[in-house]
Amino acid sequence: MEQWSALLGPAQVLTEAAALAAAQTATYPTHQRVLAIVRPGTRDEVRACVRVANLHGVALYPISTGKNWGFGSRVPCFDGTVILDLGRLDRIVELDEELAYVVVEPGVTQQQLHEYLQRETGGRLWLDATSSSAACSLIGNLLERGHGVTTYCDHAAQAADYEVILPTGECIHTGYGAFADSATRALDAWGLGPCLTGLFSQSSFGIITRATIWLMRAPEHAEVAFFTVDRPDAFERLVDELRPLRLDRLLRCGPFFGNIYQALQKVTKYPWELTGGAVPLATEIALQLGKQHRFGLWNGSLALYGTHDEVAAQKQRLMQVLRNNAQWHAFVDKQPSNLDQTFPASRHSEVRSVVAGFTGAIGSTGLPAGYWRMRTPPGGPRWVDLDRDGCGFKFWTATTPFRGRDAARAAAIATETILRHNFEPSIGILPVRERALQFHIACAYDRQVSGEDEAVMACHEELSERLMDCGYYPTRLGPGSMHALQRWEPAYNRLLQTLKHAIDPNDIIAPGRYQAGPP
């Protein structure tokens, strides 16, 4: 502690009880305890902090902005860890508009980059934002292989040249960045020889202090399609008929599907008076409530990008599919107007947010869900913080083939399991890549209600096992869920253990994170 204080200044080494308690708080029950919070401000300070940690055998848990809500927030995987908070590394290092990329540090947020791009490029370059907070870290999300909704929704696939601090304190660069004078370090993630880039996402092999993020060039024209599906058989058919449009890249993103519960959570709160305080909200009641907002059993959206002629051609093909399967559909321009003619007033704000997310801005459409069952709105600052406000929020993820029967099967398992545990199954589905669907399944609850913390964890365990037994494995994990990796094939696990021991023999960096066994 004395050495870190000497390196960074005492103000950047936190041991106060309130700070540690906040760092140990997530949106579901966790029990890990944090020893301290260390806040370097430069790459060299990160390197120095790591060397001190190695010298004394103290484990570090790196975070960016710590808003990994639903997946553990800032909480490490094991006790006895010091949080290495990289939020002060918040510089936008380089912008190249011609080649459409930006170089950022881990403290750079979605809002910061969006404002910067508006100022520097006049909106000619877009970021792909997640549906979470505008204060989320870009690098933190891409290292979890998170996603947005545009053509560039696969965040890990739109990045290159990681600057990595190894557990020894050494600094390396991935891809062509390994050559100090490479002209293409920001442009090609693979580089020459074995590619190390993938080792540093969802891992505990190093600390990323800088990365290149590729940006989407604003198209000549964009429209956003909204549609509803009211029958399970139509949902299966629609998934199957949209798949060829993605495989052939006639559609450049989506479709995004959200079930009735996810849709309601965007525009309203739990109807306590209607249910007499009972939970969960029955599907038939949810569907009845959804009618006033023009929601169906499944609610879809996707964006069309290109020249006006290209968008018109995409729209024609899409409408052929929607006419056969969707109950209702509508198209909205980038600057939505005359919403009264298409959507009820209750949805105007949500529609604008969805369109913003598809067109290079930040929608944050997922944030209201965290407050779904909160009977009393939290006081204090108006900015959203699910940890501070005591929201209960737990994510499950799963990956299925891009096939209607698989999507329907996974959705049915999640719906039945979660309702039986007295929660509402909020299900979002998106093909981040063309051949697979990612499921993001959430439960929102009030952590102040006795027994619900325990109930959500029991629900999580059962649902996780049921989905994996079907071959639908998670896309990401939080603290308390790493035991899912025990299903790795033994030789794969041994190889990763060998790499970890070689790179980090003292287990200094994020022990237990994406590891099948204890550190």
FIDRENZA-219767 format. One line per field, with one value per residue (C-alpha): residue number from 1; residue in one letter; x, y, z. Coordinates in nm, 4 decimals. Example, Ala and Ser with C-alpha at 12.3 -4.5 7.8 and 13.67 -1.06 7.14 Angstrom:
<atoms>
k [1_2]
r [a_s]
east [1.2300_1.3670]
north [-0.4500_-0.1060]
up [0.7800_0.7140]
</atoms>
This chain:
<atoms>
k [1_2_3_4_5_6_7_8_9_10_11_12_13_14_15_16_17_18_19_20_21_22_23_24_25_26_27_28_29_30_31_32_33_34_35_36_37_38_39_40_41_42_43_44_45_46_47_48_49_50_51_52_53_54_55_56_57_58_59_60_61_62_63_64_65_66_67_68_69_70_71_72_73_74_75_76_77_78_79_80_81_82_83_84_85_86_87_88_89_90_91_92_93_94_95_96_97_98_99_100_101_102_103_104_105_106_107_108_109_110_111_112_113_114_115_116_117_118_119_120_121_122_123_124_125_126_127_128_129_130_131_132_133_134_135_136_137_138_139_140_141_142_143_144_145_146_147_148_149_150_151_152_153_154_155_156_157_158_159_160_161_162_163_164_165_166_167_168_169_170_171_172_173_174_175_176_177_178_179_180_181_182_183_184_185_186_187_188_189_190_191_192_193_194_195_196_197_198_199_200_201_202_203_204_205_206_207_208_209_210_211_212_213_214_215_216_217_218_219_220_221_222_223_224_225_226_227_228_229_230_231_232_233_234_235_236_237_238_239_240_241_242_243_244_245_246_247_248_249_250_251_252_253_254_255_256_257_258_259_260_261_262_263_264_265_266_267_268_269_270_271_272_273_274_275_276_277_278_279_280_281_282_283_284_285_286_287_288_289_290_291_292_293_294_295_296_297_298_299_300_301_302_303_304_305_306_307_308_309_310_311_312_313_314_315_316_317_318_319_320_321_322_323_324_325_326_327_328_329_330_331_332_333_334_335_336_337_338_339_340_341_342_343_344_345_346_347_348_349_350_351_352_353_354_355_356_357_358_359_360_361_362_363_364_365_366_367_368_369_370_371_372_373_374_375_376_377_378_379_380_381_382_383_384_385_386_387_388_389_390_391_392_393_394_395_396_397_398_399_400_401_402_403_404_405_406_407_408_409_410_411_412_413_414_415_416_417_418_419_420_421_422_423_424_425_426_427_428_429_430_431_432_433_434_435_436_437_438_439_440_441_442_443_444_445_446_447_448_449_450_451_452_453_454_455_456_457_458_459_460_461_462_463_464_465_466_467_468_469_470_471_472_473_474_475_476_477_478_479_480_481_482_483_484_485_486_487_488_489_490_491_492_493_494_495_496_497_498_499_500_501_502_503_504_505_506_507_508_509_510_511_512_513_514_515_516_517_518_519]
r [m_e_q_w_s_a_l_l_g_p_a_q_v_l_t_e_a_a_a_l_a_a_a_q_t_a_t_y_p_t_h_q_r_v_l_a_i_v_r_p_g_t_r_d_e_v_r_a_c_v_r_v_a_n_l_h_g_v_a_l_y_p_i_s_t_g_k_n_w_g_f_g_s_r_v_p_c_f_d_g_t_v_i_l_d_l_g_r_l_d_r_i_v_e_l_d_e_e_l_a_y_v_v_v_e_p_g_v_t_q_q_q_l_h_e_y_l_q_r_e_t_g_g_r_l_w_l_d_a_t_s_s_s_a_a_c_s_l_i_g_n_l_l_e_r_g_h_g_v_t_t_y_c_d_h_a_a_q_a_a_d_y_e_v_i_l_p_t_g_e_c_i_h_t_g_y_g_a_f_a_d_s_a_t_r_a_l_d_a_w_g_l_g_p_c_l_t_g_l_f_s_q_s_s_f_g_i_i_t_r_a_t_i_w_l_m_r_a_p_e_h_a_e_v_a_f_f_t_v_d_r_p_d_a_f_e_r_l_v_d_e_l_r_p_l_r_l_d_r_l_l_r_c_g_p_f_f_g_n_i_y_q_a_l_q_k_v_t_k_y_p_w_e_l_t_g_g_a_v_p_l_a_t_e_i_a_l_q_l_g_k_q_h_r_f_g_l_w_n_g_s_l_a_l_y_g_t_h_d_e_v_a_a_q_k_q_r_l_m_q_v_l_r_n_n_a_q_w_h_a_f_v_d_k_q_p_s_n_l_d_q_t_f_p_a_s_r_h_s_e_v_r_s_v_v_a_g_f_t_g_a_i_g_s_t_g_l_p_a_g_y_w_r_m_r_t_p_p_g_g_p_r_w_v_d_l_d_r_d_g_c_g_f_k_f_w_t_a_t_t_p_f_r_g_r_d_a_a_r_a_a_a_i_a_t_e_t_i_l_r_h_n_f_e_p_s_i_g_i_l_p_v_r_e_r_a_l_q_f_h_i_a_c_a_y_d_r_q_v_s_g_e_d_e_a_v_m_a_c_h_e_e_l_s_e_r_l_m_d_c_g_y_y_p_t_r_l_g_p_g_s_m_h_a_l_q_r_w_e_p_a_y_n_r_l_l_q_t_l_k_h_a_i_d_p_n_d_i_i_a_p_g_r_y_q_a_g_p_p]
east [0.0000_0.2850_0.4518_0.1298_0.0671_0.4194_0.3663_0.0199_-0.0359_-0.2432_-0.5655_-0.5506_-0.5261_-0.8648_-0.9264_-1.2282_-1.5107_-1.7705_-1.5583_-1.4883_-1.8535_-1.9604_-1.7000_-1.8278_-2.1883_-2.3445_-2.7002_-2.7228_-2.5705_-2.1911_-1.9694_-1.6180_-1.4339_-1.2008_-0.8807_-0.8338_-0.8893_-0.5871_-0.6371_-0.3435_-0.3680_-0.1197_0.0138_0.3435_0.1601_-0.0298_0.3003_0.4429_0.1338_0.1598_0.5275_0.4450_0.1631_0.4008_0.6639_0.4200_0.1985_-0.1186_-0.3829_-0.5276_-0.8735_-0.8756_-1.1950_-1.2674_-1.5722_-1.7183_-2.0689_-2.0843_-2.4412_-2.6082_-2.2680_-2.1087_-2.0426_-1.6952_-1.6890_-1.3853_-1.4098_-1.2346_-1.1616_-0.8354_-0.8158_-0.7263_-0.9336_-0.7198_-0.9525_-0.8519_-1.1161_-0.8549_-0.7039_-0.9661_-0.7821_-0.8883_-0.5408_-0.5934_-0.8665_-0.8234_-1.1356_-1.0010_-0.9552_-1.2393_-1.0791_-1.0089_-0.7539_-0.8845_-0.7939_-1.0155_-1.1721_-1.3199_-1.6982_-1.9620_-2.0834_-1.7317_-1.6598_-1.9999_-1.9537_-1.5994_-1.7099_-1.9901_-1.7451_-1.4576_-1.6416_-1.9862_-2.1452_-1.9662_-1.8344_-2.0557_-1.9782_-2.1727_-2.3135_-2.4516_-2.8017_-2.6549_-2.5292_-2.3677_-2.0998_-1.9948_-1.6385_-1.5800_-1.2803_-1.4497_-1.7373_-1.5279_-1.3102_-1.6280_-1.7169_-2.0199_-2.2326_-2.4458_-2.6951_-2.5432_-2.3332_-2.0407_-2.2275_-1.9576_-1.7296_-1.4391_-1.4320_-1.4062_-1.0877_-0.7139_-0.3742_-0.4340_-0.1721_-0.1324_0.0430_0.1519_0.1587_0.5347_0.4794_0.6073_0.4127_0.3257_0.1040_-0.1048_-0.1307_0.0822_0.1346_0.4113_0.6186_0.6953_0.7004_0.4048_0.1901_-0.1089_-0.1091_-0.4532_-0.5949_-0.5433_-0.6056_-0.4318_-0.0810_0.1900_0.2343_0.0224_-0.2406_-0.2504_-0.5407_-0.8004_-0.6036_-0.6862_-1.0650_-1.2607_-0.9357_-0.6952_-0.3777_-0.3120_-0.4409_-0.5424_-0.4480_-0.5200_-0.6999_-0.7967_-1.1700_-1.2989_-1.5884_-1.8800_-1.9005_-2.2404_-2.4375_-2.6176_-2.9516_-3.0799_-3.4209_-3.5225_-3.7871_-4.0155_-4.2398_-4.4385_-4.5043_-4.8005_-4.7684_-4.4835_-4.5076_-4.4798_-4.1757_-4.0006_-4.0838_-3.9686_-3.6312_-3.5831_-3.6842_-3.4636_-3.1580_-3.0838_-3.0997_-2.8231_-2.6191_-2.6315_-2.5647_-2.8676_-2.9408_-2.6359_-2.7479_-3.0113_-3.2775_-3.3118_-3.5987_-3.7327_-4.0160_-4.3213_-4.1562_-3.8485_-4.0704_-4.2839_-3.9774_-3.8674_-4.1814_-4.3452_-4.3020_-4.4457_-4.8289_-4.8507_-5.2086_-5.3343_-5.1828_-5.2656_-4.8954_-4.8602_-4.5625_-4.4735_-4.6681_-4.8564_-4.7893_-5.1542_-5.1663_-4.8359_-4.9755_-5.2920_-5.0867_-4.8667_-5.1566_-5.1854_-4.8184_-4.8452_-4.6295_-4.6722_-4.5426_-4.2148_-4.1055_-3.8405_-3.6249_-3.3395_-3.1784_-3.1320_-2.8188_-2.6787_-2.7708_-3.1387_-3.1588_-2.9847_-3.2146_-3.5173_-3.4029_-3.3387_-3.6759_-3.8559_-3.7002_-3.7641_-4.1288_-4.1851_-4.0776_-4.2665_-4.5947_-4.6024_-4.5113_-4.5395_-4.8626_-4.7587_-4.4596_-4.3463_-4.0378_-3.8853_-3.6214_-3.3098_-3.4889_-3.8247_-4.1217_-4.4980_-4.4627_-4.8241_-4.9378_-4.7494_-4.6844_-4.8774_-4.7398_-4.6093_-4.3495_-4.2241_-3.9213_-3.8380_-3.8633_-3.6331_-3.3838_-3.3939_-3.3391_-3.0512_-2.8807_-2.9102_-2.7740_-2.4499_-2.5811_-2.6551_-3.0026_-2.9526_-3.2770_-3.1806_-3.1482_-3.5179_-3.5395_-3.3293_-3.6059_-3.8960_-3.9943_-3.8759_-4.1882_-4.0347_-3.8215_-3.4747_-3.3815_-3.0480_-2.8765_-3.0885_-2.8227_-2.8793_-2.6730_-2.8188_-2.5680_-2.6252_-3.0040_-3.0288_-3.1696_-3.1798_-3.0690_-2.9207_-2.8227_-2.7987_-2.6639_-2.6832_-2.5803_-2.8004_-2.7912_-2.9669_-3.2656_-3.6262_-3.6629_-3.3516_-3.4570_-3.8049_-3.6642_-3.4218_-3.6903_-3.9385_-3.6861_-3.6050_-3.9694_-4.0869_-3.7943_-3.7993_-4.1776_-4.1716_-3.9175_-4.1543_-3.9631_-4.0420_-3.8273_-3.6918_-3.5433_-3.3455_-3.2083_-2.9581_-2.7376_-2.4087_-2.2660_-2.4581_-2.4923_-2.5653_-2.8114_-2.7108_-2.9700_-2.9538_-3.2002_-3.2570_-3.4466_-3.5220_-3.6237_-3.5946_-3.3012_-3.4801_-3.7477_-3.6503_-3.5659_-3.5454_-3.1641_-3.1566_-3.4390_-3.2703_-2.9497_-3.1401_-3.3195_-2.9869_-2.8344_-3.1275_-3.1609_-2.7874_-2.7785_-3.0880_-2.9579_-2.6116_-2.7635_-2.9229_-2.5866_-2.6689_-2.3610_-2.3122_-2.1563_-2.0148_-2.0010_-1.9946_-1.8516_-2.0247_-2.0798_-1.7286_-1.8018_-1.9794_-1.6276_-1.5847_-1.7623_-1.4602_-1.2889_-1.0010_-0.7200_-0.8517_-0.8627_-0.5105_-0.3758_-0.5311_-0.3916_-0.0465_-0.0719_-0.1895_0.0957_0.3497_0.2193_0.1164_0.3005_0.2022_-0.1667_-0.1592_-0.4144_-0.7846_-0.7482_-1.0423_-1.1699_-1.2667_-1.0860_-1.2503_-1.1151_-1.0044_-0.6900]
north [0.0000_0.2377_0.1658_0.2228_0.5457_0.6617_0.5826_0.7310_0.9633_0.8667_0.9989_0.7250_0.4338_0.3853_0.1826_0.3646_0.1342_0.3130_0.2872_-0.0813_-0.1558_0.0071_-0.1922_-0.5149_-0.4433_-0.5892_-0.6297_-0.9822_-1.1506_-1.1688_-1.2425_-1.1494_-0.8885_-0.6236_-0.5199_-0.1815_0.0164_0.1427_0.4103_0.4586_0.7358_0.6306_0.3191_0.3512_0.3771_0.0581_-0.1161_0.0049_-0.1090_-0.4547_-0.4843_-0.3952_-0.6503_-0.9186_-0.8288_-0.8768_-1.1520_-0.9394_-1.0115_-0.7323_-0.7245_-0.4742_-0.2806_0.0008_0.1989_-0.0900_-0.0836_-0.4513_-0.4586_-0.7981_-0.9688_-0.8755_-0.5002_-0.4441_-0.7530_-0.9832_-1.3599_-1.4266_-1.2675_-1.0931_-0.8949_-0.5314_-0.3586_-0.1906_0.0868_0.2099_0.4824_0.7603_0.6313_0.8195_0.9623_0.9464_0.9044_0.9161_0.9576_0.8704_0.9697_0.8504_0.4927_0.5186_0.4232_0.5656_0.4702_0.4893_0.4032_0.1902_0.4841_0.6293_0.5969_0.5625_0.9171_1.0604_0.9028_0.9943_1.3610_1.3554_1.2081_1.4607_1.7403_1.6151_1.4509_1.6095_1.2652_1.1216_0.8378_0.6328_0.4305_0.1125_0.1541_-0.1037_-0.0605_0.0038_0.3238_0.6020_0.5914_0.2347_0.1714_0.0903_-0.1320_-0.3013_-0.4073_-0.5281_-0.7370_-0.9116_-0.9584_-0.7403_-0.6089_-0.3271_-0.3385_-0.1792_-0.3376_-0.3076_-0.4812_-0.7475_-0.5292_-0.7709_-0.8134_-0.4368_-0.3854_-0.4220_-0.3434_-0.4015_-0.2468_-0.5075_-0.4928_-0.8463_-0.9779_-0.9143_-0.5443_-0.5785_-0.4056_-0.5723_-0.4891_-0.7418_-0.8024_-0.5758_-0.3621_-0.6066_-0.4253_-0.0812_0.0857_-0.0979_0.1190_-0.1143_-0.1760_-0.0134_-0.1739_-0.5507_-0.7424_-1.0628_-0.9431_-1.1984_-1.5372_-1.6701_-1.4113_-1.3223_-1.0769_-1.3311_-1.4323_-1.1032_-1.0988_-1.2883_-1.3857_-1.3076_-1.2940_-0.9197_-0.5659_-0.3696_-0.0031_0.1003_-0.0401_0.0589_0.0552_0.0598_0.2956_0.2752_0.5352_0.7033_0.5773_0.7976_0.6722_0.4654_0.3387_0.1351_-0.1363_-0.2229_-0.5299_-0.7595_-1.1341_-1.2746_-1.6513_-1.8929_-2.0651_-1.7300_-1.6440_-1.9677_-1.9059_-1.5455_-1.6426_-1.8989_-1.6598_-1.3773_-1.6024_-1.6168_-1.2378_-1.2190_-1.5043_-1.3351_-0.9974_-0.8374_-0.7275_-0.5768_-0.6092_-0.7668_-0.8715_-0.7901_-0.9695_-0.8880_-1.0768_-0.9096_-0.8764_-0.7032_-0.4689_-0.3699_-0.3041_-0.0337_0.1775_0.0978_-0.0518_-0.3662_-0.3323_-0.3917_-0.2647_-0.4795_-0.7977_-0.7191_-0.7405_-1.0958_-1.2099_-1.3125_-1.1227_-1.3872_-1.3950_-1.3408_-1.0266_-0.9055_-0.9498_-0.7634_-0.4752_-0.4794_-0.4052_-0.0450_0.0069_-0.1866_-0.4724_-0.8379_-1.1710_-1.0919_-0.7450_-0.6957_-0.4201_-0.3855_-0.1142_-0.0801_0.1043_0.2244_0.4543_0.5343_0.2713_0.0082_0.0737_0.0541_-0.2873_-0.4153_-0.2841_-0.4620_-0.7990_-0.7472_-0.6551_-0.9780_-1.1714_-0.9516_-0.9650_-1.3442_-1.3612_-1.0312_-0.9060_-0.5439_-0.3506_0.0063_0.1936_0.5003_0.7391_0.8438_1.1628_1.0191_1.2400_1.1935_0.9162_0.9765_0.8160_0.4922_0.4522_0.5319_0.8238_0.5834_0.4595_0.7812_0.8107_0.4404_0.4499_0.7519_0.5696_0.2553_0.4593_0.6441_0.3131_0.2006_0.5290_0.5967_0.7451_0.5995_0.4672_0.3167_0.1276_-0.1479_0.0709_0.1046_-0.2740_-0.2609_-0.0634_-0.2812_-0.4180_-0.1253_-0.0123_0.3188_0.5161_0.5713_0.9153_1.0890_1.1755_1.1392_0.9521_0.5790_0.3455_-0.0005_-0.0881_0.2310_0.2081_-0.1498_-0.2889_-0.6632_-0.7559_-1.0874_-1.1807_-1.5224_-1.5650_-1.8458_-1.9068_-2.1044_-2.1766_-1.9146_-2.1451_-2.0960_-2.4243_-2.3597_-2.0034_-2.1212_-2.4042_-2.1828_-1.9184_-2.1776_-2.3177_-1.9702_-1.8645_-2.1761_-2.1839_-1.8166_-1.7895_-2.0976_-1.9207_-1.6197_-1.3778_-1.2291_-1.3644_-1.0658_-1.2173_-1.0382_-1.2195_-1.0899_-1.2477_-1.0762_-1.2952_-1.4369_-1.8014_-1.7878_-1.6146_-1.4655_-1.4776_-1.2190_-1.3272_-1.1067_-1.1112_-0.7777_-0.7671_-0.5641_-0.6704_-0.5318_-0.8036_-1.0888_-1.4144_-1.2814_-1.2744_-1.6442_-1.7209_-1.5514_-1.7485_-2.0786_-1.9803_-1.8940_-2.2314_-2.4301_-2.2262_-2.2375_-2.6141_-2.6667_-2.4473_-2.6039_-2.9529_-2.8557_-2.7379_-2.3677_-2.2342_-1.8841_-1.5933_-1.4357_-1.5022_-1.3085_-1.3881_-1.6937_-1.8480_-1.9543_-2.3164_-2.3422_-2.3713_-2.7080_-2.8422_-2.7531_-3.0549_-3.1516_-3.0924_-2.7435_-2.6592_-2.7933_-2.5806_-2.2662_-2.3533_-2.3988_-2.0596_-1.8906_-2.0375_-1.9363_-1.5793_-1.5199_-1.7666_-1.5775_-1.5560_-1.1788_-1.0778_-1.1479_-1.4928_-1.7176_-1.5051_-1.7299_-2.0200_-2.3597_-2.4170_-2.2221_-2.0053]
up [0.0000_0.0806_-0.2538_-0.4503_-0.2586_-0.3384_-0.7074_-0.7527_-0.4584_-0.1523_-0.3072_-0.5740_-0.3291_-0.1634_0.1518_0.2983_0.4020_0.1867_-0.1282_-0.0700_0.0072_-0.3196_-0.5130_-0.3557_-0.4577_-0.7710_-0.8983_-0.7568_-0.4481_-0.4327_-0.1340_-0.2467_-0.0431_-0.1866_-0.0082_-0.1766_-0.4962_-0.6879_-0.9572_-1.1971_-1.4535_-1.7231_-1.8882_-1.7030_-1.3720_-1.4577_-1.5265_-1.1969_-1.0047_-1.1582_-1.0626_-0.7021_-0.6980_-0.8263_-0.5705_-0.2833_-0.4279_-0.4280_-0.6933_-0.9103_-1.0682_-1.3590_-1.4364_-1.6798_-1.5630_-1.3606_-1.5084_-1.5997_-1.4681_-1.4651_-1.4968_-1.1629_-1.1916_-1.0346_-0.8146_-0.8572_-0.8729_-0.5410_-0.2040_-0.1250_-0.4485_-0.5130_-0.7798_-1.0444_-1.1590_-1.5062_-1.5248_-1.5131_-1.8404_-2.0397_-2.3402_-2.7025_-2.8426_-3.2183_-3.4790_-3.8466_-4.0373_-4.3718_-4.2494_-3.9950_-3.6666_-3.3246_-3.0565_-2.7005_-2.3430_-2.1149_-1.9319_-2.2526_-2.2387_-2.5075_-2.4387_-2.4544_-2.7921_-2.9346_-2.8441_-2.9796_-3.3142_-3.3448_-3.2796_-3.4958_-3.7862_-3.7800_-3.7515_-4.0548_-3.8371_-3.6041_-3.2968_-3.2281_-2.8765_-2.6382_-2.4955_-2.1505_-1.9914_-2.1916_-1.9184_-2.0070_-2.1233_-2.4899_-2.4173_-2.1230_-2.3462_-2.6378_-2.4031_-2.2850_-2.6549_-2.6084_-2.8904_-3.0225_-3.3085_-3.6221_-3.8966_-3.6526_-3.3688_-3.3118_-3.1023_-3.0638_-3.4434_-3.4928_-3.2905_-3.3373_-3.1838_-2.8143_-2.5893_-2.3152_-1.9801_-1.8965_-1.5371_-1.5358_-1.6063_-1.9632_-2.2413_-2.5731_-2.8699_-3.0612_-3.4352_-3.6501_-3.3413_-3.2494_-3.5155_-3.3754_-3.7185_-3.8764_-4.1020_-4.0593_-3.6847_-3.6514_-3.9648_-3.9370_-3.6146_-3.7277_-3.7987_-3.8784_-3.7158_-3.4268_-3.3358_-2.9671_-2.9788_-2.8750_-2.5658_-2.3981_-2.4292_-2.1629_-1.9928_-1.7109_-1.9188_-1.9200_-1.8779_-2.1875_-2.1645_-2.5236_-2.8272_-3.1786_-3.2508_-3.6068_-3.6763_-3.9167_-4.1898_-4.1853_-4.4865_-4.7326_-4.5994_-4.3068_-4.2060_-3.9024_-3.9279_-3.6349_-3.6386_-3.4097_-3.4143_-3.2216_-3.2673_-3.1820_-3.5217_-3.7021_-3.4891_-3.5937_-3.9582_-3.9472_-3.7977_-4.0750_-4.3535_-4.2259_-4.1978_-4.5760_-4.5926_-4.3336_-4.4809_-4.8219_-4.6496_-4.8046_-4.4497_-4.2821_-3.9206_-3.6994_-3.6661_-3.2976_-3.1198_-2.7744_-2.6071_-2.4530_-2.1110_-2.2465_-2.4478_-2.1488_-1.9342_-2.1788_-2.1339_-1.8004_-1.4512_-1.2969_-1.2672_-0.8911_-0.8570_-1.1438_-0.9996_-0.6385_-0.5573_-0.6917_-0.8984_-1.1614_-1.4267_-1.6257_-1.9990_-2.0903_-1.8738_-2.0205_-2.3724_-2.2789_-2.1390_-2.4479_-2.6826_-2.5651_-2.6580_-2.9871_-2.8579_-2.9484_-2.8228_-3.0043_-3.1087_-3.3722_-3.5118_-3.7582_-3.9660_-4.3402_-4.4563_-4.7887_-5.0737_-5.1186_-5.3934_-5.1805_-4.8861_-5.1149_-5.2437_-4.8910_-4.7798_-5.0609_-4.9696_-4.6012_-4.6567_-4.8488_-4.5391_-4.2923_-4.4848_-4.4454_-4.0771_-3.8902_-3.7403_-3.7933_-3.9252_-3.9797_-4.1026_-3.9378_-4.0762_-3.8864_-3.7832_-3.6681_-3.7481_-3.7307_-3.4745_-3.3697_-3.6932_-3.6194_-3.2469_-2.9287_-2.7284_-2.4629_-2.7128_-2.8684_-2.6394_-2.6739_-3.0546_-3.0716_-2.8475_-3.0622_-3.3786_-3.2098_-3.1296_-3.4912_-3.6278_-3.4441_-3.1188_-2.7743_-2.6998_-2.3503_-2.4083_-2.1648_-1.8532_-1.7520_-1.7116_-1.3960_-1.2200_-1.3402_-0.9963_-0.7824_-0.5960_-0.4855_-0.7310_-0.5840_-0.4604_-0.4949_-0.8232_-1.1356_-1.3341_-1.3531_-1.1350_-1.0813_-0.8075_-0.6080_-0.6373_-0.5102_-0.8340_-0.8705_-1.2212_-1.3382_-1.6919_-1.8508_-2.2025_-2.4531_-2.8130_-3.0512_-3.4237_-3.6352_-3.6810_-3.5834_-3.3977_-3.1876_-3.1080_-3.0070_-2.7950_-2.6016_-2.5511_-2.4243_-2.1749_-2.0442_-2.0220_-1.8381_-1.5947_-1.5016_-1.4593_-1.2367_-1.0142_-0.9922_-1.2146_-1.5558_-1.8419_-2.0345_-2.3518_-2.6217_-2.9288_-3.1844_-3.4544_-3.3703_-3.6444_-3.9411_-3.8349_-3.4619_-3.2320_-2.8992_-2.6228_-2.3451_-2.0781_-1.7747_-1.4467_-1.2815_-0.9156_-0.5962_-0.3794_-0.0731_-0.0972_0.1316_-0.0425_-0.3974_-0.4045_-0.3211_-0.5635_-0.8581_-0.8021_-0.7876_-1.1074_-1.2697_-1.1845_-1.3195_-1.6377_-1.7072_-1.6745_-1.8880_-2.1697_-2.1665_-2.1649_-2.4979_-2.6339_-2.5903_-2.4099_-2.2629_-2.4488_-2.1316_-1.7581_-1.4342_-1.0900_-0.9521_-1.2958_-1.3963_-1.3051_-1.6431_-1.7873_-1.6200_-1.9290_-2.1438_-2.2951_-2.0608_-2.3100_-2.3873_-2.0194_-1.9627_-2.2481_-2.0988_-1.7545_-1.9104_-2.0806_-1.7617_-1.5592_-1.8237_-1.8581_-1.4973_-1.2695_-0.9526_-1.0538_-1.0155_-1.2800_-1.2083_-1.0498_-1.1323_-1.4171_-1.7093_-1.5437_-1.4970_-1.1474_-0.8421_-0.8713]
</atoms>
